[in-house]
């Protein structure tokens, strides 16, 4: 007999560093999910990934308080910032885009790099083909102040 699904929860968690503090703990706790069990499983599954990468995660939780989770590719902004060669800054030591997108340029990427990112993210994006995925990645680049050359 199949388990009864109660719902799904979507979170973006830094690779290998899930812990019971906000936002992970409260989001899982109010749904009755074992927080420490999730943190250990997530950290084990993502320990090989770059610690700066935020990983979109879909957690499905069931009536018997069990759960399953699916990790996706890191965010498009992570790939764009890496391709542009942006250096980590700030308290969290993460690369930052432009503070004034559209007016200031934080970095540059090539059209080939954008296509490569789109192909890597294709299964996670809401696009029918690679050209549609490229347009989504171009929009992300524009919103964080990265200019596409070529």
C-alpha positions as a Markdown table, in Angstrom:
| # | Residue | x | y | z |
|---|---|---|---|---|
| 1 | Unk | 0.0 | 0.0 | 0.0 |
| 2 | Unk | 1.3 | 3.4 | -0.9 |
| 3 | Unk | 2.0 | 6.0 | 1.7 |
| 4 | Unk | -0.5 | 9.0 | 1.9 |
| 5 | Unk | 1.2 | 12.2 | 0.8 |
| 6 | Unk | 0.4 | 15.2 | 3.0 |
| 7 | Unk | 2.3 | 17.8 | 1.0 |
| 8 | Unk | 5.5 | 19.1 | -0.5 |
| 9 | Unk | 7.9 | 21.7 | 0.7 |
| 10 | Unk | 10.4 | 23.6 | -1.4 |
| 11 | Unk | 13.6 | 25.0 | 0.2 |
| 12 | Unk | 16.9 | 26.4 | -1.0 |
| 13 | Unk | 19.6 | 25.1 | 1.3 |
| 14 | Unk | 23.4 | 25.6 | 1.1 |
| 15 | Unk | 25.1 | 22.3 | 0.0 |
| 16 | Unk | 26.4 | 20.3 | 3.0 |
| 17 | Unk | 25.3 | 22.8 | 5.6 |
| 18 | Unk | 21.7 | 22.0 | 6.5 |
| 19 | Unk | 21.1 | 22.6 | 10.2 |
| 20 | Unk | 18.1 | 23.0 | 12.6 |
| 21 | Unk | 18.3 | 26.7 | 12.6 |
| 22 | Unk | 16.0 | 28.9 | 10.5 |
| 23 | Unk | 14.8 | 28.6 | 7.8 |
| 24 | Unk | 15.2 | 24.8 | 7.7 |
| 25 | Unk | 14.2 | 23.9 | 11.3 |
| 26 | Unk | 10.9 | 25.8 | 11.6 |
| 27 | Unk | 9.8 | 24.9 | 8.1 |
| 28 | Unk | 10.3 | 21.2 | 8.8 |
| 29 | Unk | 9.2 | 21.3 | 12.4 |
| 30 | Unk | 5.7 | 22.7 | 11.8 |
| 31 | Unk | 5.1 | 19.9 | 9.3 |
| 32 | Unk | 6.1 | 17.2 | 11.8 |
| 33 | Unk | 9.3 | 16.2 | 9.8 |
| 34 | Unk | 12.2 | 14.9 | 11.9 |
| 35 | Unk | 14.6 | 17.8 | 11.5 |
| 36 | Unk | 17.9 | 16.1 | 12.5 |
| 37 | Unk | 17.2 | 13.1 | 10.3 |
| 38 | Unk | 16.6 | 15.4 | 7.3 |
| 39 | Unk | 19.7 | 17.4 | 8.0 |
| 40 | Unk | 22.0 | 14.3 | 8.3 |
| 41 | Unk | 20.5 | 12.8 | 5.0 |
| 42 | Unk | 20.8 | 16.1 | 3.1 |
| 43 | Unk | 24.3 | 16.9 | 4.3 |
| 44 | Unk | 25.4 | 13.3 | 3.4 |
| 45 | Unk | 23.9 | 13.6 | -0.1 |
| 46 | Unk | 25.4 | 17.1 | -0.8 |
| 47 | Unk | 28.8 | 16.8 | 0.9 |
| 48 | Unk | 30.7 | 16.6 | -2.4 |
| 49 | Unk | 29.1 | 19.8 | -3.8 |
| 50 | Unk | 30.5 | 23.3 | -3.5 |
| 51 | Unk | 29.5 | 24.8 | -0.1 |
| 52 | Unk | 28.6 | 28.1 | -1.7 |
| 53 | Unk | 25.9 | 26.5 | -3.9 |
| 54 | Unk | 22.3 | 26.9 | -2.8 |
| 55 | Unk | 20.5 | 23.7 | -3.7 |
| 56 | Unk | 16.8 | 23.7 | -4.5 |
| 57 | Unk | 15.2 | 20.8 | -2.6 |
| 58 | Unk | 11.7 | 19.4 | -2.8 |
| 59 | Unk | 10.7 | 17.6 | 0.4 |
| 60 | Unk | 7.6 | 15.3 | 0.2 |
| 61 | Unk | 6.2 | 14.4 | 3.6 |
| 62 | Unk | 3.8 | 11.6 | 4.4 |
| 63 | Unk | 1.0 | 10.9 | 7.0 |
| 64 | Unk | 3.3 | 8.5 | 8.9 |
| 65 | Unk | 5.8 | 11.4 | 9.5 |
| 66 | Unk | 8.3 | 10.0 | 7.0 |
| 67 | Unk | 9.7 | 12.0 | 4.1 |
| 68 | Unk | 11.6 | 11.8 | 0.9 |
| 69 | Unk | 13.5 | 14.6 | -0.8 |
| 70 | Unk | 14.8 | 15.4 | -4.2 |
| 71 | Unk | 17.8 | 17.7 | -4.8 |
| 72 | Unk | 18.1 | 19.7 | -8.0 |
| 73 | Unk | 20.9 | 21.5 | -9.7 |
| 74 | Unk | 22.3 | 24.6 | -8.0 |
| 75 | Unk | 20.5 | 27.8 | -8.8 |
| 76 | Unk | 21.1 | 29.6 | -12.2 |
| 77 | Unk | 22.5 | 32.6 | -10.4 |
| 78 | Unk | 25.2 | 30.4 | -8.8 |
| 79 | Unk | 26.3 | 29.1 | -12.2 |
| 80 | Unk | 26.2 | 32.6 | -13.7 |
| 81 | Unk | 28.3 | 34.1 | -10.8 |
| 82 | Unk | 30.8 | 31.3 | -11.2 |
| 83 | Unk | 31.0 | 31.8 | -15.0 |
| 84 | Unk | 31.5 | 35.5 | -14.5 |
| 85 | Unk | 34.3 | 34.9 | -12.0 |
| 86 | Unk | 32.7 | 36.9 | -9.2 |
| 87 | Unk | 34.6 | 36.8 | -5.9 |
| 88 | Unk | 32.9 | 35.9 | -2.6 |
| 89 | Unk | 32.1 | 38.9 | -0.4 |
| 90 | Unk | 30.0 | 39.8 | 2.6 |
| 91 | Unk | 29.1 | 38.0 | 5.9 |
| 92 | Unk | 28.1 | 34.8 | 4.2 |
| 93 | Unk | 31.2 | 34.8 | 1.9 |
| 94 | Unk | 29.1 | 34.3 | -1.2 |
| 95 | Unk | 29.6 | 36.0 | -4.6 |
| 96 | Unk | 27.3 | 39.0 | -5.1 |
| 97 | Unk | 25.7 | 40.4 | -8.2 |
| 98 | Unk | 25.3 | 44.1 | -9.0 |
| 99 | Unk | 23.5 | 46.3 | -6.4 |
| 100 | Unk | 22.0 | 48.2 | -9.3 |
| 101 | Unk | 21.1 | 45.7 | -12.1 |
| 102 | Unk | 20.5 | 47.4 | -15.4 |
| 103 | Unk | 22.8 | 50.3 | -14.5 |
| 104 | Unk | 25.9 | 48.7 | -13.1 |
| 105 | Unk | 27.5 | 45.6 | -14.5 |
| 106 | Unk | 28.9 | 43.0 | -12.0 |
| 107 | Unk | 30.5 | 40.8 | -14.5 |
| 108 | Unk | 30.4 | 39.3 | -18.0 |
| 109 | Unk | 29.6 | 35.9 | -19.5 |
| 110 | Unk | 29.6 | 34.7 | -23.1 |
| 111 | Unk | 26.7 | 33.4 | -25.0 |
| 112 | Unk | 28.3 | 30.0 | -25.1 |
| 113 | Unk | 28.6 | 29.9 | -21.3 |
| 114 | Unk | 24.9 | 30.9 | -21.0 |
| 115 | Unk | 24.0 | 28.0 | -23.4 |
| 116 | Unk | 26.1 | 25.6 | -21.3 |
| 117 | Unk | 24.3 | 26.7 | -18.1 |
| 118 | Unk | 20.9 | 26.3 | -19.8 |
| 119 | Unk | 21.8 | 22.8 | -20.9 |
| 120 | Unk | 22.9 | 21.8 | -17.3 |
| 121 | Unk | 19.8 | 23.3 | -15.8 |
| 122 | Unk | 17.4 | 22.1 | -18.5 |
| 123 | Unk | 15.6 | 19.4 | -16.5 |
| 124 | Unk | 14.9 | 21.8 | -13.6 |
| 125 | Unk | 13.6 | 24.7 | -15.8 |
| 126 | Unk | 10.1 | 25.2 | -17.1 |
| 127 | Unk | 11.3 | 25.2 | -20.8 |
| 128 | Unk | 10.4 | 23.1 | -23.8 |
| 129 | Unk | 13.7 | 23.4 | -25.5 |
| 130 | Unk | 17.3 | 24.7 | -25.0 |
| 131 | Unk | 16.4 | 28.0 | -26.6 |
| 132 | Unk | 13.7 | 28.6 | -24.1 |
| 133 | Unk | 16.1 | 27.6 | -21.3 |
| 134 | Unk | 18.6 | 30.1 | -22.6 |
| 135 | Unk | 16.0 | 32.9 | -22.4 |
| 136 | Unk | 15.3 | 32.0 | -18.8 |
| 137 | Unk | 19.1 | 32.1 | -18.0 |
| 138 | Unk | 19.4 | 35.4 | -19.8 |
| 139 | Unk | 16.7 | 36.9 | -17.6 |
| 140 | Unk | 18.5 | 35.6 | -14.5 |
| 141 | Unk | 21.7 | 37.2 | -15.7 |
| 142 | Unk | 20.0 | 40.5 | -16.3 |
| 143 | Unk | 18.4 | 40.5 | -12.9 |
| 144 | Unk | 21.8 | 40.0 | -11.1 |
| 145 | Unk | 23.7 | 42.5 | -13.2 |
| 146 | Unk | 25.7 | 40.2 | -15.4 |
| 147 | Unk | 26.1 | 41.2 | -19.0 |
| 148 | Unk | 26.2 | 38.6 | -21.8 |
| 149 | Unk | 28.8 | 39.2 | -24.5 |
| 150 | Unk | 28.5 | 37.7 | -28.0 |
